[in-house]
Amino acid sequence: MSLVPASVDFVSGLNQKRMWDHVTNADHAQVTINFNDGVQAVFINSDLAAARKPKFYILGTKGALIGTWDESGGGAVADLPAIITLHRGDGSSEVIKHVSHVPYSFYSSLVAYLNDGTPMSVVAAQSRDVVAIMQAAEESALANGRAVSPILLRA
């Protein structure tokens, strides 16, 4: 949500149950966030694909970022950071050097906030808006993809 400065106009969602009926979650879920400036963000979570898609991708008119799975993790590729490639509009591309992070930094940040009020990098209002988007997507999915305008704290 912090990547797009525009306000959210509406959210639509679709869920599919195709294979695993013994669990309650969707086998395939798609959420589309439509911003009031025409920008769209699409999130797909699928347990149906026969081939692995990129971990994530951001497509733009002047370039793209593709995050591919790091296969060095064997069966635990989800636990590793993505290998990020920047694709430029001129056709060139480069792999972006991995930026390491401190393990469990969230917990250190939380302790610092509780002990001395040090501001956290992600605040509760941001998390609340993400939950509101997810709730709107589920409401939309239950109505066959009807557009739902979430109530957000951000402007």
N, C-alpha and C positions, 0 to 999 in steps of 0.2 A: 504494500500500500504506500510505502514511503517513496517508491520509485516514480510514481505519477502524482504530480501536484494538483491535478484537477479533482473536482468532487465526483463522487460516485453517483451516477444517474440511476442505474438499476442493475440487478443481478439476475441471471437465469441459471438454472441447474437441471441436469438430467442424470438419472441413475438407472443402471441396468442390472438385473439379476439373470445370469445366463447359465452358470455352472455350479456354484457352491451354495446350495439351498440350506445347508446345515448351519450357516452363519447368517447374522442379520445385516451385516454391512453389504453395500453394493459391490458387485464384481467390477463394475466400471462406473466412474462418476466424472462428470464434466461440469465445471463451473465457469461461466463467462461473466466478467465484471465489465460493465459499460460505463465509461466516464463521460461527463457532460461536454468534453471537448472532442469526442469521437474516438478517443483511444480505447482499446479493448485489451483486457488481460484474460487469458484462458488457462485454466488449470485442469489437467486431466490426471486422474489416478485410476489405473487399470490393472487388474489381475488377469486380463484376458489375452493380452498381446502374445503372439507366437514369437515375436522378435523384440529385443530390448530397444526401446526408444532412448534418446538422450535423457540424461538426468533432468536437465532443464534447457530451455532455449529462450532467448529474447530476440525477437526479430524487429528490425527498424528499417526505415527508408534509407539510412546512410550506413548501415552496418548491422551486425548481429553478434551475439554472444551465445556460444553453444557449450554447454557443460556436459561432457561425456563421463560415463562411469569409469572409475579407475579399477581395471580388472586385476590389478595386483593384490586386491583384497580377497581373491578367490570367491567363496560363497558369501562374504561379508562386504560386498562392494558398497552397500548403502551406508556403511559406517565411515567410509573414506570421503574426503572432499572431492568434488568434481574436477576433472581436467578441463580447464576453460580455454576455449579458442576464440579470439577476436577475429571476425571476418569484416573486412572493410568494403565499402562501396566500389572501390577500384579493383576488387577481385583478390587482393592480397589478404593473407591471414597470418596470425602468429599465436602460439600457445602462451598464455599469460603465466608468469612465474607464480607458483603457489605461495601464498602468504600464510605463514604458520600462526597458530594461535595458542594461547595458554589453555591447557585442559582445565575444565571446570571453572572457567572464568565467570560464568553466570553466578555461581554460588559465591565466589569471592566478592563479586559486585553486590550481591544481595546482602552479604554480611557487612560490607562497608556502608551500605545504605542504612541498615538497621542500627549499626553502632554509632555512626557519626553523620548520617544524612547525605552522604556522597550521592549525587544523582546517578541513577542507572541509565544505561544507554537505551533501553526499551522501557517505556512506562506503561502502566496498567491500561491507560486509555487506548494505546495502540493495540494492545492485545484484545481489549474489549471490542474494538472495531473489527478485528479479524473474526472474532466469534460472531458478531452481527452479520458479517458477510456470509459465513458458513451457515448460519441460521436462515438467512434469506435464500441461499442456494437450495437448502433442504426444502423450504416452503415452496419454492419454485418447482423443484423436482416432483413434489407431491401433486402439483397442479400441471403436470406435463410441460414444464419449461416456461410457464407464464412469468413475465417480468415482475420482480419484486424490488421495491425501493427500501433498502435497509435504513434503519435509524442509527446514524453514526455520531460519535462525539466530535470527530474532526470536521472542519468547515467544508 
